[in-house]
C-alpha cells in the first residue's frame, strides 16, 4: 500500500467500497478522534495500523476497490454526535458495500484477517490438468458448518450473531 488516508464522502458521492467487520477486543485499536482527523485525512502511517486493518486494506486493494469502511477510523470516536449519526447509518453502510470482510476468528484487530495454516485433514487434494498440459495441485475445503463458526470471537457479538442466525434459517 502506498498511501492510506481518510476520505470523507460527500452526501451525493457514490462508489464502490468494502467494509470490515472486526472485534476491537481488549487491545487499543487505532481510532479517529477530533485530534487526529485532519492528520488522518492526509496520511495514516501503515505501521500504526493493526494487522487486521492492513490485511483488509491489502485485500480490498487487490480486489480493485479503492475505499474501505472501518468503524474505528470512519466514526469520530470522541464525538457522541458523530456516533449517533454514523451509528444510525451502519446498517445502510454495510448493506451498500460491495463486499464485507469479517475477521471472524480474530479476538482483536492485532491478529489479522487471515489464517496462514489449517490442518491438512480439512482439505481434499487432487491434480488438475489444464488444456495446455500443465498440472496443478488443487486443494478444496469442505464448507464450514454453522456450529463450527458460532464459537468464533466475531460471531459472539450480538449484531453479528443475529445476522448469522437469520442466515442459518434461510439455508
CNS distance restraints for C-alpha pairs under 8 A (distance, minus, plus):
assign (resid   1 and name CA) (resid  46 and name CA) 7.97 0.50 0.50
assign (resid   1 and name CA) (resid  57 and name CA) 7.92 0.50 0.50
assign (resid   1 and name CA) (resid  58 and name CA) 6.72 0.50 0.50
assign (resid   3 and name CA) (resid  43 and name CA) 6.85 0.50 0.50
assign (resid   3 and name CA) (resid  44 and name CA) 7.80 0.50 0.50
assign (resid   4 and name CA) (resid  43 and name CA) 5.71 0.50 0.50
assign (resid   4 and name CA) (resid  44 and name CA) 5.42 0.50 0.50
assign (resid   4 and name CA) (resid  45 and name CA) 7.16 0.50 0.50
assign (resid   4 and name CA) (resid  46 and name CA) 7.07 0.50 0.50
assign (resid   5 and name CA) (resid  40 and name CA) 5.47 0.50 0.50
assign (resid   5 and name CA) (resid  41 and name CA) 5.17 0.50 0.50
assign (resid   5 and name CA) (resid  42 and name CA) 5.62 0.50 0.50
assign (resid   5 and name CA) (resid  43 and name CA) 4.54 0.50 0.50
assign (resid   5 and name CA) (resid  44 and name CA) 5.25 0.50 0.50
assign (resid   6 and name CA) (resid  40 and name CA) 5.60 0.50 0.50
assign (resid   6 and name CA) (resid  41 and name CA) 4.48 0.50 0.50
assign (resid   6 and name CA) (resid  42 and name CA) 7.22 0.50 0.50
assign (resid   6 and name CA) (resid  43 and name CA) 7.47 0.50 0.50
assign (resid   6 and name CA) (resid  44 and name CA) 7.72 0.50 0.50
assign (resid   6 and name CA) (resid  73 and name CA) 7.74 0.50 0.50
assign (resid   6 and name CA) (resid  74 and name CA) 7.51 0.50 0.50
assign (resid   7 and name CA) (resid  41 and name CA) 6.29 0.50 0.50
assign (resid   8 and name CA) (resid  41 and name CA) 7.98 0.50 0.50
assign (resid   9 and name CA) (resid  13 and name CA) 6.01 0.50 0.50
assign (resid  16 and name CA) (resid  65 and name CA) 6.53 0.50 0.50
assign (resid  16 and name CA) (resid  66 and name CA) 7.53 0.50 0.50
assign (resid  16 and name CA) (resid  67 and name CA) 7.16 0.50 0.50
assign (resid  16 and name CA) (resid  97 and name CA) 6.83 0.50 0.50
assign (resid  16 and name CA) (resid  98 and name CA) 6.06 0.50 0.50
assign (resid  17 and name CA) (resid  65 and name CA) 6.02 0.50 0.50
assign (resid  17 and name CA) (resid  66 and name CA) 6.64 0.50 0.50
assign (resid  17 and name CA) (resid  67 and name CA) 4.73 0.50 0.50
assign (resid  17 and name CA) (resid  68 and name CA) 5.54 0.50 0.50
assign (resid  17 and name CA) (resid  69 and name CA) 7.18 0.50 0.50
assign (resid  17 and name CA) (resid  97 and name CA) 5.41 0.50 0.50
assign (resid  17 and name CA) (resid  98 and name CA) 5.77 0.50 0.50
assign (resid  17 and name CA) (resid  99 and name CA) 7.47 0.50 0.50
assign (resid  18 and name CA) (resid  60 and name CA) 6.86 0.50 0.50
assign (resid  18 and name CA) (resid  65 and name CA) 7.11 0.50 0.50
assign (resid  18 and name CA) (resid  67 and name CA) 6.32 0.50 0.50
assign (resid  18 and name CA) (resid  68 and name CA) 4.71 0.50 0.50
assign (resid  18 and name CA) (resid  69 and name CA) 6.15 0.50 0.50
assign (resid  18 and name CA) (resid  97 and name CA) 5.09 0.50 0.50
assign (resid  18 and name CA) (resid  98 and name CA) 5.52 0.50 0.50
assign (resid  18 and name CA) (resid  99 and name CA) 5.01 0.50 0.50
assign (resid  18 and name CA) (resid 100 and name CA) 5.62 0.50 0.50
assign (resid  18 and name CA) (resid 101 and name CA) 7.42 0.50 0.50
assign (resid  19 and name CA) (resid  68 and name CA) 5.45 0.50 0.50
assign (resid  19 and name CA) (resid  69 and name CA) 4.62 0.50 0.50
assign (resid  19 and name CA) (resid  70 and name CA) 6.20 0.50 0.50
assign (resid  19 and name CA) (resid  93 and name CA) 7.97 0.50 0.50
assign (resid  19 and name CA) (resid  94 and name CA) 6.41 0.50 0.50
assign (resid  19 and name CA) (resid  97 and name CA) 6.19 0.50 0.50
assign (resid  19 and name CA) (resid  99 and name CA) 6.51 0.50 0.50
assign (resid  19 and name CA) (resid 100 and name CA) 4.59 0.50 0.50
assign (resid  19 and name CA) (resid 101 and name CA) 6.14 0.50 0.50
assign (resid  20 and name CA) (resid  56 and name CA) 6.94 0.50 0.50
assign (resid  20 and name CA) (resid  68 and name CA) 7.17 0.50 0.50
assign (resid  20 and name CA) (resid  69 and name CA) 6.29 0.50 0.50
assign (resid  20 and name CA) (resid  70 and name CA) 5.44 0.50 0.50
assign (resid  20 and name CA) (resid  71 and name CA) 7.88 0.50 0.50
assign (resid  20 and name CA) (resid 100 and name CA) 5.69 0.50 0.50
assign (resid  20 and name CA) (resid 101 and name CA) 4.87 0.50 0.50
assign (resid  20 and name CA) (resid 102 and name CA) 5.96 0.50 0.50
assign (resid  20 and name CA) (resid 103 and name CA) 7.64 0.50 0.50
assign (resid  21 and name CA) (resid  70 and name CA) 7.45 0.50 0.50
assign (resid  21 and name CA) (resid 100 and name CA) 6.91 0.50 0.50
assign (resid  21 and name CA) (resid 101 and name CA) 6.09 0.50 0.50
assign (resid  21 and name CA) (resid 102 and name CA) 4.69 0.50 0.50
assign (resid  21 and name CA) (resid 103 and name CA) 6.29 0.50 0.50
assign (resid  22 and name CA) (resid 102 and name CA) 6.05 0.50 0.50
assign (resid  22 and name CA) (resid 103 and name CA) 5.09 0.50 0.50
assign (resid  22 and name CA) (resid 104 and name CA) 7.09 0.50 0.50
assign (resid  22 and name CA) (resid 106 and name CA) 7.60 0.50 0.50
assign (resid  22 and name CA) (resid 108 and name CA) 7.25 0.50 0.50
assign (resid  22 and name CA) (resid 109 and name CA) 6.86 0.50 0.50
assign (resid  22 and name CA) (resid 154 and name CA) 6.37 0.50 0.50
assign (resid  23 and name CA) (resid 103 and name CA) 7.54 0.50 0.50
assign (resid  23 and name CA) (resid 106 and name CA) 7.21 0.50 0.50
assign (resid  23 and name CA) (resid 107 and name CA) 6.15 0.50 0.50
assign (resid  23 and name CA) (resid 108 and name CA) 5.12 0.50 0.50
assign (resid  23 and name CA) (resid 109 and name CA) 6.50 0.50 0.50
assign (resid  23 and name CA) (resid 153 and name CA) 7.44 0.50 0.50
assign (resid  23 and name CA) (resid 154 and name CA) 5.91 0.50 0.50
assign (resid  24 and name CA) (resid  28 and name CA) 7.48 0.50 0.50
assign (resid  24 and name CA) (resid  29 and name CA) 6.21 0.50 0.50
assign (resid  24 and name CA) (resid 107 and name CA) 7.59 0.50 0.50
assign (resid  24 and name CA) (resid 108 and name CA) 4.96 0.50 0.50
assign (resid  24 and name CA) (resid 109 and name CA) 5.88 0.50 0.50
assign (resid  25 and name CA) (resid 107 and name CA) 5.71 0.50 0.50
assign (resid  25 and name CA) (resid 108 and name CA) 4.35 0.50 0.50
assign (resid  25 and name CA) (resid 109 and name CA) 7.30 0.50 0.50
assign (resid  26 and name CA) (resid 108 and name CA) 6.84 0.50 0.50
assign (resid  27 and name CA) (resid 108 and name CA) 6.48 0.50 0.50
assign (resid  27 and name CA) (resid 109 and name CA) 7.54 0.50 0.50
assign (resid  27 and name CA) (resid 110 and name CA) 7.61 0.50 0.50
assign (resid  29 and name CA) (resid  50 and name CA) 7.24 0.50 0.50
assign (resid  29 and name CA) (resid  72 and name CA) 7.43 0.50 0.50
assign (resid  29 and name CA) (resid 109 and name CA) 6.69 0.50 0.50
assign (resid  30 and name CA) (resid  48 and name CA) 7.40 0.50 0.50
assign (resid  30 and name CA) (resid  49 and name CA) 6.55 0.50 0.50
assign (resid  30 and name CA) (resid  50 and name CA) 7.21 0.50 0.50
assign (resid  30 and name CA) (resid  72 and name CA) 6.77 0.50 0.50
assign (resid  30 and name CA) (resid  73 and name CA) 7.14 0.50 0.50
assign (resid  31 and name CA) (resid  72 and name CA) 4.87 0.50 0.50
assign (resid  31 and name CA) (resid  73 and name CA) 5.17 0.50 0.50
assign (resid  31 and name CA) (resid  76 and name CA) 7.66 0.50 0.50
assign (resid  31 and name CA) (resid  77 and name CA) 6.49 0.50 0.50
assign (resid  32 and name CA) (resid  36 and name CA) 5.74 0.50 0.50
assign (resid  32 and name CA) (resid  37 and name CA) 5.81 0.50 0.50
assign (resid  32 and name CA) (resid  40 and name CA) 7.49 0.50 0.50
assign (resid  32 and name CA) (resid  72 and name CA) 6.39 0.50 0.50
assign (resid  32 and name CA) (resid  73 and name CA) 4.85 0.50 0.50
assign (resid  32 and name CA) (resid  74 and name CA) 6.94 0.50 0.50
assign (resid  32 and name CA) (resid  75 and name CA) 6.79 0.50 0.50
assign (resid  32 and name CA) (resid  76 and name CA) 5.34 0.50 0.50
assign (resid  32 and name CA) (resid  77 and name CA) 6.03 0.50 0.50
assign (resid  33 and name CA) (resid  37 and name CA) 5.82 0.50 0.50
assign (resid  33 and name CA) (resid  76 and name CA) 4.93 0.50 0.50
assign (resid  33 and name CA) (resid  77 and name CA) 5.31 0.50 0.50
assign (resid  33 and name CA) (resid  78 and name CA) 5.50 0.50 0.50
assign (resid  33 and name CA) (resid  79 and name CA) 7.66 0.50 0.50
assign (resid  34 and name CA) (resid  38 and name CA) 7.98 0.50 0.50
assign (resid  34 and name CA) (resid  76 and name CA) 6.56 0.50 0.50
assign (resid  34 and name CA) (resid  78 and name CA) 6.76 0.50 0.50
assign (resid  34 and name CA) (resid  79 and name CA) 7.68 0.50 0.50
assign (resid  36 and name CA) (resid  40 and name CA) 5.98 0.50 0.50
assign (resid  37 and name CA) (resid  41 and name CA) 6.23 0.50 0.50
assign (resid  37 and name CA) (resid  76 and name CA) 7.85 0.50 0.50
assign (resid  38 and name CA) (resid  42 and name CA) 6.84 0.50 0.50
assign (resid  39 and name CA) (resid  43 and name CA) 6.13 0.50 0.50
assign (resid  39 and name CA) (resid  44 and name CA) 7.44 0.50 0.50
assign (resid  40 and name CA) (resid  44 and name CA) 5.10 0.50 0.50
assign (resid  44 and name CA) (resid  48 and name CA) 7.44 0.50 0.50
assign (resid  44 and name CA) (resid  49 and name CA) 7.75 0.50 0.50
assign (resid  45 and name CA) (resid  49 and name CA) 6.99 0.50 0.50
assign (resid  46 and name CA) (resid  54 and name CA) 7.42 0.50 0.50
assign (resid  49 and name CA) (resid  53 and name CA) 6.02 0.50 0.50
assign (resid  49 and name CA) (resid  54 and name CA) 6.18 0.50 0.50
assign (resid  50 and name CA) (resid  54 and name CA) 6.35 0.50 0.50
assign (resid  50 and name CA) (resid 109 and name CA) 5.72 0.50 0.50
assign (resid  50 and name CA) (resid 110 and name CA) 5.02 0.50 0.50
assign (resid  50 and name CA) (resid 112 and name CA) 7.64 0.50 0.50
assign (resid  51 and name CA) (resid  55 and name CA) 6.03 0.50 0.50
assign (resid  51 and name CA) (resid 109 and name CA) 6.41 0.50 0.50
assign (resid  51 and name CA) (resid 110 and name CA) 5.04 0.50 0.50
assign (resid  51 and name CA) (resid 111 and name CA) 6.11 0.50 0.50
assign (resid  51 and name CA) (resid 112 and name CA) 4.60 0.50 0.50
assign (resid  51 and name CA) (resid 113 and name CA) 7.46 0.50 0.50
assign (resid  52 and name CA) (resid  56 and name CA) 6.11 0.50 0.50
assign (resid  52 and name CA) (resid 103 and name CA) 7.27 0.50 0.50
assign (resid  52 and name CA) (resid 109 and name CA) 5.02 0.50 0.50
assign (resid  52 and name CA) (resid 110 and name CA) 6.02 0.50 0.50
assign (resid  52 and name CA) (resid 111 and name CA) 6.21 0.50 0.50
assign (resid  52 and name CA) (resid 112 and name CA) 3.72 0.50 0.50
assign (resid  52 and name CA) (resid 113 and name CA) 4.88 0.50 0.50
assign (resid  53 and name CA) (resid  57 and name CA) 6.03 0.50 0.50
assign (resid  53 and name CA) (resid 109 and name CA) 7.03 0.50 0.50
assign (resid  53 and name CA) (resid 112 and name CA) 7.41 0.50 0.50
assign (resid  53 and name CA) (resid 113 and name CA) 7.88 0.50 0.50
assign (resid  54 and name CA) (resid  58 and name CA) 6.06 0.50 0.50
assign (resid  54 and name CA) (resid 112 and name CA) 7.82 0.50 0.50
assign (resid  55 and name CA) (resid  59 and name CA) 6.06 0.50 0.50
assign (resid  55 and name CA) (resid 112 and name CA) 6.30 0.50 0.50
assign (resid  55 and name CA) (resid 113 and name CA) 5.82 0.50 0.50
assign (resid  55 and name CA) (resid 114 and name CA) 7.56 0.50 0.50
assign (resid  56 and name CA) (resid  60 and name CA) 5.96 0.50 0.50
assign (resid  56 and name CA) (resid  68 and name CA) 7.96 0.50 0.50
assign (resid  56 and name CA) (resid 101 and name CA) 7.07 0.50 0.50
assign (resid  56 and name CA) (resid 113 and name CA) 6.70 0.50 0.50
assign (resid  57 and name CA) (resid  61 and name CA) 6.02 0.50 0.50
assign (resid  57 and name CA) (resid  68 and name CA) 6.81 0.50 0.50
assign (resid  58 and name CA) (resid  62 and name CA) 6.22 0.50 0.50
assign (resid  59 and name CA) (resid  63 and name CA) 6.31 0.50 0.50
assign (resid  60 and name CA) (resid  64 and name CA) 6.56 0.50 0.50
assign (resid  60 and name CA) (resid  65 and name CA) 5.43 0.50 0.50
assign (resid  60 and name CA) (resid  66 and name CA) 7.17 0.50 0.50
assign (resid  60 and name CA) (resid  67 and name CA) 7.66 0.50 0.50
assign (resid  60 and name CA) (resid  68 and name CA) 7.07 0.50 0.50
assign (resid  61 and name CA) (resid  65 and name CA) 5.43 0.50 0.50
assign (resid  61 and name CA) (resid  66 and name CA) 6.14 0.50 0.50
assign (resid  69 and name CA) (resid  73 and name CA) 7.75 0.50 0.50
assign (resid  69 and name CA) (resid  74 and name CA) 6.39 0.50 0.50
assign (resid  70 and name CA) (resid  74 and name CA) 5.76 0.50 0.50
assign (resid  71 and name CA) (resid  75 and name CA) 5.69 0.50 0.50
assign (resid  72 and name CA) (resid  76 and name CA) 7.53 0.50 0.50
assign (resid  72 and name CA) (resid  77 and name CA) 6.77 0.50 0.50
assign (resid  75 and name CA) (resid  82 and name CA) 6.43 0.50 0.50
assign (resid  75 and name CA) (resid  83 and name CA) 6.36 0.50 0.50
assign (resid  75 and name CA) (resid  86 and name CA) 6.54 0.50 0.50
assign (resid  76 and name CA) (resid  82 and name CA) 5.98 0.50 0.50
assign (resid  76 and name CA) (resid  83 and name CA) 6.90 0.50 0.50
assign (resid  77 and name CA) (resid  82 and name CA) 7.93 0.50 0.50
assign (resid  77 and name CA) (resid  83 and name CA) 7.19 0.50 0.50
assign (resid  79 and name CA) (resid  83 and name CA) 6.26 0.50 0.50
assign (resid  80 and name CA) (resid  84 and name CA) 6.12 0.50 0.50
assign (resid  81 and name CA) (resid  85 and name CA) 6.26 0.50 0.50
assign (resid  82 and name CA) (resid  86 and name CA) 5.82 0.50 0.50
assign (resid  82 and name CA) (resid  87 and name CA) 7.85 0.50 0.50
assign (resid  83 and name CA) (resid  87 and name CA) 5.23 0.50 0.50
assign (resid  83 and name CA) (resid  88 and name CA) 7.97 0.50 0.50
assign (resid  84 and name CA) (resid  88 and name CA) 6.07 0.50 0.50
assign (resid  85 and name CA) (resid  89 and name CA) 6.64 0.50 0.50
assign (resid  86 and name CA) (resid  90 and name CA) 6.27 0.50 0.50
assign (resid  89 and name CA) (resid  93 and name CA) 6.10 0.50 0.50
assign (resid  90 and name CA) (resid  94 and name CA) 6.10 0.50 0.50
assign (resid  91 and name CA) (resid  95 and name CA) 5.92 0.50 0.50
assign (resid  92 and name CA) (resid  96 and name CA) 5.88 0.50 0.50
assign (resid  93 and name CA) (resid  97 and name CA) 6.42 0.50 0.50
assign (resid  94 and name CA) (resid 100 and name CA) 7.06 0.50 0.50
assign (resid 102 and name CA) (resid 113 and name CA) 7.43 0.50 0.50
assign (resid 102 and name CA) (resid 154 and name CA) 7.80 0.50 0.50
assign (resid 103 and name CA) (resid 112 and name CA) 7.29 0.50 0.50
assign (resid 103 and name CA) (resid 113 and name CA) 4.91 0.50 0.50
assign (resid 103 and name CA) (resid 114 and name CA) 7.54 0.50 0.50
assign (resid 103 and name CA) (resid 154 and name CA) 6.82 0.50 0.50
assign (resid 104 and name CA) (resid 113 and name CA) 7.83 0.50 0.50
assign (resid 104 and name CA) (resid 152 and name CA) 5.97 0.50 0.50
assign (resid 104 and name CA) (resid 153 and name CA) 6.29 0.50 0.50
assign (resid 104 and name CA) (resid 154 and name CA) 4.79 0.50 0.50
assign (resid 104 and name CA) (resid 155 and name CA) 6.48 0.50 0.50
assign (resid 105 and name CA) (resid 152 and name CA) 5.09 0.50 0.50
assign (resid 105 and name CA) (resid 153 and name CA) 5.74 0.50 0.50
assign (resid 105 and name CA) (resid 154 and name CA) 6.60 0.50 0.50
assign (resid 106 and name CA) (resid 110 and name CA) 7.99 0.50 0.50
assign (resid 106 and name CA) (resid 111 and name CA) 5.49 0.50 0.50
assign (resid 106 and name CA) (resid 112 and name CA) 6.67 0.50 0.50
assign (resid 106 and name CA) (resid 113 and name CA) 7.03 0.50 0.50
assign (resid 106 and name CA) (resid 152 and name CA) 7.79 0.50 0.50
assign (resid 106 and name CA) (resid 153 and name CA) 6.39 0.50 0.50
assign (resid 106 and name CA) (resid 154 and name CA) 7.16 0.50 0.50
assign (resid 107 and name CA) (resid 111 and name CA) 7.11 0.50 0.50
assign (resid 107 and name CA) (resid 153 and name CA) 5.43 0.50 0.50
assign (resid 107 and name CA) (resid 154 and name CA) 7.20 0.50 0.50
assign (resid 118 and name CA) (resid 122 and name CA) 7.03 0.50 0.50
assign (resid 119 and name CA) (resid 123 and name CA) 7.78 0.50 0.50
assign (resid 122 and name CA) (resid 141 and name CA) 5.78 0.50 0.50
assign (resid 122 and name CA) (resid 142 and name CA) 7.09 0.50 0.50
assign (resid 123 and name CA) (resid 139 and name CA) 5.88 0.50 0.50
assign (resid 123 and name CA) (resid 140 and name CA) 5.33 0.50 0.50
assign (resid 123 and name CA) (resid 141 and name CA) 4.58 0.50 0.50
assign (resid 123 and name CA) (resid 142 and name CA) 7.12 0.50 0.50
assign (resid 124 and name CA) (resid 139 and name CA) 5.56 0.50 0.50
assign (resid 124 and name CA) (resid 140 and name CA) 5.27 0.50 0.50
assign (resid 124 and name CA) (resid 141 and name CA) 6.40 0.50 0.50
assign (resid 125 and name CA) (resid 137 and name CA) 6.83 0.50 0.50
assign (resid 125 and name CA) (resid 138 and name CA) 5.67 0.50 0.50
assign (resid 125 and name CA) (resid 139 and name CA) 4.44 0.50 0.50
assign (resid 125 and name CA) (resid 140 and name CA) 6.46 0.50 0.50
assign (resid 126 and name CA) (resid 137 and name CA) 5.89 0.50 0.50
assign (resid 126 and name CA) (resid 138 and name CA) 5.43 0.50 0.50
assign (resid 126 and name CA) (resid 139 and name CA) 6.57 0.50 0.50
assign (resid 127 and name CA) (resid 135 and name CA) 6.42 0.50 0.50
assign (resid 127 and name CA) (resid 136 and name CA) 5.60 0.50 0.50
assign (resid 127 and name CA) (resid 137 and name CA) 4.73 0.50 0.50
assign (resid 127 and name CA) (resid 138 and name CA) 5.95 0.50 0.50
assign (resid 128 and name CA) (resid 135 and name CA) 5.55 0.50 0.50
assign (resid 128 and name CA) (resid 136 and name CA) 5.11 0.50 0.50
assign (resid 128 and name CA) (resid 137 and name CA) 6.34 0.50 0.50
assign (resid 128 and name CA) (resid 138 and name CA) 6.55 0.50 0.50
assign (resid 129 and name CA) (resid 133 and name CA) 5.77 0.50 0.50
assign (resid 129 and name CA) (resid 134 and name CA) 5.66 0.50 0.50
assign (resid 129 and name CA) (resid 135 and name CA) 4.39 0.50 0.50
assign (resid 129 and name CA) (resid 136 and name CA) 6.34 0.50 0.50
assign (resid 130 and name CA) (resid 134 and name CA) 5.41 0.50 0.50
assign (resid 130 and name CA) (resid 135 and name CA) 6.36 0.50 0.50
assign (resid 130 and name CA) (resid 136 and name CA) 7.88 0.50 0.50
assign (resid 144 and name CA) (resid 148 and name CA) 6.46 0.50 0.50
assign (resid 144 and name CA) (resid 149 and name CA) 7.01 0.50 0.50
assign (resid 145 and name CA) (resid 149 and name CA) 6.85 0.50 0.50
assign (resid 146 and name CA) (resid 150 and name CA) 6.13 0.50 0.50
assign (resid 146 and name CA) (resid 168 and name CA) 7.21 0.50 0.50
assign (resid 147 and name CA) (resid 151 and name CA) 7.47 0.50 0.50
assign (resid 149 and name CA) (resid 155 and name CA) 7.21 0.50 0.50
assign (resid 150 and name CA) (resid 155 and name CA) 5.71 0.50 0.50
assign (resid 150 and name CA) (resid 156 and name CA) 6.98 0.50 0.50
assign (resid 150 and name CA) (resid 161 and name CA) 7.84 0.50 0.50
assign (resid 151 and name CA) (resid 155 and name CA) 6.79 0.50 0.50
assign (resid 151 and name CA) (resid 156 and name CA) 6.75 0.50 0.50
assign (resid 152 and name CA) (resid 156 and name CA) 6.60 0.50 0.50
assign (resid 153 and name CA) (resid 157 and name CA) 7.28 0.50 0.50
assign (resid 154 and name CA) (resid 160 and name CA) 6.98 0.50 0.50
assign (resid 155 and name CA) (resid 160 and name CA) 5.50 0.50 0.50
assign (resid 155 and name CA) (resid 161 and name CA) 5.16 0.50 0.50
assign (resid 155 and name CA) (resid 164 and name CA) 7.57 0.50 0.50
assign (resid 156 and name CA) (resid 160 and name CA) 7.15 0.50 0.50
assign (resid 156 and name CA) (resid 161 and name CA) 6.00 0.50 0.50
assign (resid 157 and name CA) (resid 161 and name CA) 5.99 0.50 0.50
assign (resid 158 and name CA) (resid 162 and name CA) 6.10 0.50 0.50
assign (resid 159 and name CA) (resid 163 and name CA) 6.70 0.50 0.50
assign (resid 160 and name CA) (resid 164 and name CA) 6.21 0.50 0.50
assign (resid 161 and name CA) (resid 165 and name CA) 5.97 0.50 0.50
assign (resid 162 and name CA) (resid 166 and name CA) 6.24 0.50 0.50
assign (resid 163 and name CA) (resid 167 and name CA) 6.20 0.50 0.50
assign (resid 164 and name CA) (resid 168 and name CA) 6.04 0.50 0.50
assign (resid 165 and name CA) (resid 169 and name CA) 6.56 0.50 0.50
assign (resid 166 and name CA) (resid 170 and name CA) 6.83 0.50 0.50
assign (resid 167 and name CA) (resid 171 and name CA) 6.68 0.50 0.50
